[in-house]
């Protein structure tokens, strides 16, 4: 949740976990933003919202997603993991630390869901 501190000026805000209400670091904001969009055909058609969460807050949601994943989708995640590992190796060879960090984080998330 974002709370405006100083309106109609240079905006200042603090972010709080939408689950626990605990504040996040003033500098970085929420470490996790979970965005949910409902498309045509849903009973919530055209609705969308964003949750600001911590890594601890997102764990039960990741557990739920992992428990509901279709085996075919899990296979596609395995292929994505292989692609990320190749991209990570290329980033290491190119000495690109930012790309390495991105690939490691992505691989960890995929492994968490498998």
C-alpha positions in Angstrom: 0.0 0.0 0.0 1.3 3.4 -0.9 0.5 6.3 1.5 1.0 9.8 0.2 2.9 12.0 2.7 3.1 15.3 0.9 0.4 15.7 -1.8 0.4 18.2 -4.7 4.2 18.8 -4.5 7.1 16.6 -5.3 5.4 13.4 -4.1 6.8 11.6 -1.1 5.5 8.3 -0.2 6.2 5.3 2.0 5.3 1.7 1.0 3.8 -0.8 3.4 3.2 -4.5 3.0 -0.4 -5.1 2.0 -0.4 -8.4 4.0 1.4 -7.4 7.3 1.2 -3.6 7.2 5.0 -3.4 7.9 6.9 -0.6 6.2 9.5 -1.2 3.6 12.8 0.6 3.3 12.2 4.3 2.5 14.7 4.1 -0.4 13.7 1.0 -2.3 10.0 0.6 -1.9 8.4 -2.9 -2.0 10.6 -5.8 -3.0 7.6 -7.6 -4.6 4.8 -6.2 -6.6 2.1 -8.8 -7.5 0.0 -7.5 -10.3 -3.3 -9.2 -11.1 -5.3 -8.4 -14.3 -8.6 -9.9 -15.1 -9.3 -10.1 -18.9 -12.3 -10.5 -21.1 -14.4 -13.6 -20.1 -13.6 -13.4 -16.4 -16.4 -12.5 -14.0 -14.0 -9.7 -12.9 -13.5 -8.5 -16.5 -11.2 -5.4 -16.8 -10.4 -5.4 -13.1 -6.8 -5.1 -11.9 -4.9 -4.4 -8.8 -1.3 -4.5 -7.4 -0.2 -5.9 -4.1 3.0 -4.6 -2.4 4.6 -7.6 -0.6 7.9 -8.8 1.0 9.7 -12.0 0.0 8.2 -13.6 3.2 4.7 -12.5 2.2 5.0 -14.0 -1.3 6.1 -17.5 -0.1 2.5 -18.9 0.5 1.4 -17.6 -2.9 4.4 -19.3 -4.6 3.5 -22.5 -2.7 -0.1 -22.3 -4.0 1.1 -21.6 -7.6 3.5 -24.5 -7.4 0.7 -26.9 -6.1 -1.6 -25.9 -9.0 0.8 -25.9 -11.9 -0.1 -28.2 -14.8 2.6 -30.8 -15.7 2.9 -29.4 -19.2 3.6 -25.9 -17.8 6.2 -27.4 -15.5 8.0 -28.8 -18.5 8.0 -25.4 -20.2 9.5 -24.0 -17.0 12.3 -26.7 -17.3 13.0 -25.4 -20.8 13.1 -21.8 -19.5 15.5 -22.9 -16.9 17.8 -24.4 -19.5 17.6 -21.2 -21.6 18.4 -19.1 -18.5 21.4 -21.3 -17.6 22.8 -20.8 -21.1 22.1 -17.0 -20.9 23.8 -16.9 -17.5 26.9 -18.7 -18.9 27.0 -16.2 -21.8 26.7 -13.3 -19.3 29.6 -14.8 -17.3 31.7 -15.0 -20.4 30.8 -11.4 -21.3 31.5 -10.3 -17.7 28.1 -8.7 -17.4 27.4 -8.7 -13.6 23.9 -7.2 -13.9 22.8 -9.8 -16.4 24.3 -12.5 -14.2 22.3 -11.3 -11.2 19.1 -11.2 -13.2 19.6 -14.7 -14.5 20.4 -16.1 -11.1 17.3 -14.6 -9.6 15.1 -15.9 -12.5 16.6 -19.4 -12.2 16.0 -19.4 -8.4 12.3 -18.5 -9.0 11.9 -21.2 -11.6 13.6 -23.8 -9.4 11.2 -22.7 -6.5 8.2 -23.4 -8.7 9.5 -26.8 -9.9 
